[in-house]
Amino acid sequence: MVALAFLIPSALVVRDAAADRAVIRAQRRAGAVLPVVVASGDPAAVSRAIAGASAGGRDRIGVTMPGGTRIGERSAVPPAVIARVRDRGQALETSADDRRVVLQPVPAGNAGLAVVEVDVGAGRLPPGVVPAWIVMTLVAVFLVACSILAADRLGRRVVGSARRLAGAAARLGSGDVTVRIRPEGPPELEEAAYAFNAMADQIAQRLTAERQFAADLSHRLRTPLTALRLNIDRLGQGPEMRKARLAMTRMEQEIDIVIKTAQRPGGEHATTTCDATEVVQDRVAFWSVLAEDQGRRWRLHGLDHPVPVPVGRGELAAALDAVLGNLFHHTPEGAEFAVTMRTGPDRVGVLVSDAGPGIADPQLMLQRGRSGGGSTGLGLDIVRRLAESTGGELRIDRSAMGGAQVGVWLRTTVAQRRRRRRSRAARLLPGRSADRAPS
């Protein structure tokens, strides 16, 4: 805009200056004709003077004698204008048909005043204007290119710093607490980078402290758990003892999972996919022992092929245990249940149905800490958060067997897009690996 603001007025000034120079040059050429007209007024001499003055030039010169005789080029102005110049005896610069014409009255002997007319052809661009415009345009283009280059370098410094900060924030949001960013760019972005690094340090320290606390607490539970198992083994055999041993085994497995997860830097998120069919079969087989003791019939449907889902094996197993545990806890012994796997183009559903009394208020059960059976109310909340982490949902409906049906729907395409976004964000950070496991 600045270049255009200077270029356009400068171009007009160059054109007007060139036109004025053309008029001055034409007047000088006409000066060679004036002495001949004043001295003799002979048409032949005047014609020779006009021919000599016009040689090598673009100007058209003509003389209107006192008697109206025209010598030289044909006039470009009306006769009335020539007559007015003769009567007033003053020079006149006018335009006719978009052409600049200079009229100069001069005495022609004793016969009166003659009018010398010079047509400078101002309708055409004067010589030198087009080359001057070309040079000015090239200079303007060069200046604009330099300004764009300078602005691009300055803008890239700002935008690059902002993109790297956004990429680091995306990596931190996906769970990689080891990500840090080098402070650079404008002072405001440098301050944001320092604040980001400080925040990431505090998050990493707190997560480490939480993992250590969870591991220590779980390890401290092993001693009373071992004593409890020894006491149960002394009580002998029987259906009730079998249930107690099964619960004890399950508790030991859960404590082992907590310790291993807390000690692993990446946590359970290190495994991003698992086979849902395998996990469902494994957990149903585990709970089938208790089902046989309680006289429950159970069925599996839709588990005839592998079904990959975008969650960790431990997370899915914990969610299924929460649903099946609620089923055994809140339905009478002997109530049958079924586990069904349903797959679609962009989602996978695990449906657990039972023939129990059902759930009176499904919306209440979806609230964290709310339970209709005296439990903690955290089991279904774990399942809901797992489903929503993939873009899916947890549904509670009435089953075909008359009881409740809990559906865990995991969306696969959304999780894939999230992983691709995390990979793109990771590539914005130089020297960082895009496939690092999040915490």
Beta strands, then each sheet from edge to edge (+ up, - down):
strand 1: 60-64
strand 2: 70-72
strand 3: 92-95
strand 4: 100-107
strand 5: 113-119
strand 6: 274-275
strand 7: 298-301
strand 8: 308-309
strand 9: 337-343
strand 10: 347-354
strand 11: 393-398
strand 12: 404-411
sheet 1: 2+ 1- 5+ 4- 3+
sheet 2: 6+ 8-
sheet 3: 7+ 9+ 10- 12+ 11-
end
